[in-house]
Amino acid sequence: MEARSRDSKYHVILFPFMSKGHTFPLLDLARLLLRRPDFIVTVFTTSGNHSFIANSLSDTTAFIIDLPFPQNIPQIPAGVESTDQLPSMSLFAPFALSTKLMQPDFEKAIETLPPVSFMVSDGFLWWTLDSAIKFGFPRLVSYGMCIYSSCLYKAVAERRLLFGPESDDELITLPQFPWIKVTRNDFDSPFTDSEPSGPLFELNMASLIAAINSYGTIINSFYELEATFADHWNKESGNKAWCVGPLCLVDAPRAQREPHEKPTWIKWLDQKLQQGRSVLYVAFGSQVDISPQQLKEIAIGLKESRVSFLWVTRAKELELGGEFELEERIGDRGIVVREWVDQREILMHKSVSGFLSHCGWNSVLESICAGVPILAWPMMAEQPLNARMVAEEIRVGLRVETCNGSVRGFVKREGLKKMVEELMEGEIGKEVRKNVEEYGELARKAMEVGGGSSWRTLDTLVNDLTCADRGTR
Ligand SMILES: O=c1ccn([C@@H]2O[C@H](COP(=O)(O)OP(=O)(O)O[C@H]3O[C@H](CO)[C@@H](O)[C@H](O)[C@H]3O)[C@@H](O)[C@H]2O)c(=O)[nH]1
């Protein structure tokens, strides 16, 4: 530690949750903070996540500290230290709750570090607020969500709006935002339980109470994208939201590669570009469970649509065989990739002109930044709300058609084919393409050094948080 001569620098701790979608934005934040010569950053993680984080931050001077992940947690298989390795997302709550057992090791590690100016830790690591209070530094929370979705959660919860309608698909108007309609199916348990209890509720409550008592919330979004909701949140909630994104624009520098070093899927995209073909990118994030029946229908829908596509699926889906041996059936028009890809690189590829996405917030932002319109197919968490934002609020995409019109309905091959073709070739597709390109431009402006709204917000936040320190340096 001495070698860092850290005493003269501002020291920020970042502690991401062990889930890829929650980790990426904080790694980009590390990169952004380290552009300031008077800052050092320490990232906390676990040994099972170390190599992923170390590789991602290899271009920076960030320090990484590994804590042992709690052992012998009922239901959690040994060695699982990230949500994408969980056998089922139903284990999310026990996994997240077990992280509290890391608190003693976390605090022991802090004792060895130079003074901390502030910490940004994930909402699911609620207990880090107690440590921050103990050591006397401010904590900001990061959930990885947009403000639109946070406002909608708050709007339904404070007036118990989900408990009026008889049907899960009945439209509910939000008095706070009268132009927005949601259904109970846009929300998961425990939000939909009239008398909530259990581990997930316990986790949400602990996380919420810690967030309210924290200094503020770091939002991976930009003011121009959701000004109405940012203003509402900052007026109505006790926890200030700081829009400092899109953090994916603070991307790691990519090494120049020789053509033979490119992954096969990028070479395939290059080929499509040469052939003048537009490609639909299909991916559902790092942790979604999709039923075998639904996977089969996606495979057939894609096969029957006229578009070229690149589909990234996770390992669990591989075992299914049959319809999934798409490569043999569709020739050169589509490709299925089973590896971890650089999604940002794919979205930025000039041949990609549509994204069939589960609407994880990172995917939405990355698509906006690449100017690629979205075919929204939300699966879990706040994704149905993100999908409403995409298709109804900012209109940068369309929604897949479910067979019964319900948010959670089954998507048949015909409904998928129809909407894929509309997005890629239809008139409404053209409209949303224009909108997404405009928002992409606004996103770049927001991040401009010196004048962009997100740049100025982070500057103000950092100045506020370090001014107390400044007198002593
Ligand atoms: O092969 C892959 C798969 C994913 N990614 C990246 O992984 C991230 C995935 O994040 P996201 O699109 O947000 O999906 P999830 O991993 O499902 O995200 C979780 O976290 C998000 C942020 O809180 C929430 O919005 C989602 O609902 C929740 O499922 C993105 O940056 C992708 O670019 C890759 O680079 N390569």
PDBQT file of the ligand as one rigid body, heavy atoms in Angstrom, charges set to zero:
ROOT
HETATM    1  O1  LIG A 501     -22.036 -12.679 -23.764  1.00  0.00    +0.000 OA
HETATM    2  C1  LIG A 501     -22.264 -11.612 -23.168  1.00  0.00    +0.000 A 
HETATM    3  C2  LIG A 501     -23.393 -11.391 -22.355  1.00  0.00    +0.000 A 
HETATM    4  C3  LIG A 501     -23.549 -10.162 -21.728  1.00  0.00    +0.000 A 
HETATM    5  N1  LIG A 501     -22.607  -9.186 -21.909  1.00  0.00    +0.000 N 
HETATM    6  C4  LIG A 501     -22.737  -7.896 -21.191  1.00  0.00    +0.000 C 
HETATM    7  O2  LIG A 501     -23.311  -8.149 -19.922  1.00  0.00    +0.000 OA
HETATM    8  C5  LIG A 501     -24.156  -7.076 -19.552  1.00  0.00    +0.000 C 
HETATM    9  C6  LIG A 501     -25.527  -7.641 -19.260  1.00  0.00    +0.000 C 
HETATM   10  O3  LIG A 501     -26.267  -6.661 -18.605  1.00  0.00    +0.000 OA
HETATM   11  P1  LIG A 501     -27.834  -6.444 -18.853  1.00  0.00    +0.000 P 
HETATM   12  O4  LIG A 501     -28.113  -6.259 -20.285  1.00  0.00    +0.000 OA
HETATM   13  O5  LIG A 501     -28.273  -5.320 -17.985  1.00  0.00    +0.000 OA
HETATM   14  O6  LIG A 501     -28.489  -7.824 -18.473  1.00  0.00    +0.000 OA
HETATM   15  P2  LIG A 501     -28.464  -8.697 -17.099  1.00  0.00    +0.000 P 
HETATM   16  O7  LIG A 501     -27.162  -9.299 -16.913  1.00  0.00    +0.000 OA
HETATM   17  O8  LIG A 501     -29.634  -9.591 -17.203  1.00  0.00    +0.000 OA
HETATM   18  O9  LIG A 501     -28.731  -7.559 -16.007  1.00  0.00    +0.000 OA
HETATM   19  C7  LIG A 501     -29.230  -7.559 -14.701  1.00  0.00    +0.000 C 
HETATM   20  O10 LIG A 501     -28.855  -6.283 -14.202  1.00  0.00    +0.000 OA
HETATM   21  C8  LIG A 501     -29.396  -5.167 -14.923  1.00  0.00    +0.000 C 
HETATM   22  C9  LIG A 501     -28.832  -3.900 -14.309  1.00  0.00    +0.000 C 
HETATM   23  O11 LIG A 501     -29.272  -3.765 -12.996  1.00  0.00    +0.000 OA
HETATM   24  C10 LIG A 501     -30.919  -5.189 -14.869  1.00  0.00    +0.000 C 
HETATM   25  O12 LIG A 501     -31.437  -4.135 -15.663  1.00  0.00    +0.000 OA
HETATM   26  C11 LIG A 501     -31.415  -6.522 -15.393  1.00  0.00    +0.000 C 
HETATM   27  O13 LIG A 501     -32.822  -6.569 -15.277  1.00  0.00    +0.000 OA
HETATM   28  C12 LIG A 501     -30.761  -7.670 -14.625  1.00  0.00    +0.000 C 
HETATM   29  O14 LIG A 501     -31.191  -8.914 -15.170  1.00  0.00    +0.000 OA
HETATM   30  C13 LIG A 501     -24.173  -6.097 -20.710  1.00  0.00    +0.000 C 
HETATM   31  O15 LIG A 501     -23.252  -5.065 -20.432  1.00  0.00    +0.000 OA
HETATM   32  C14 LIG A 501     -23.666  -6.920 -21.890  1.00  0.00    +0.000 C 
HETATM   33  O16 LIG A 501     -22.959  -6.145 -22.834  1.00  0.00    +0.000 OA
HETATM   34  C15 LIG A 501     -21.522  -9.392 -22.712  1.00  0.00    +0.000 A 
HETATM   35  O17 LIG A 501     -20.685  -8.493 -22.907  1.00  0.00    +0.000 OA
HETATM   36  N2  LIG A 501     -21.378 -10.608 -23.313  1.00  0.00    +0.000 N 
ENDROOT
TORSDOF 0
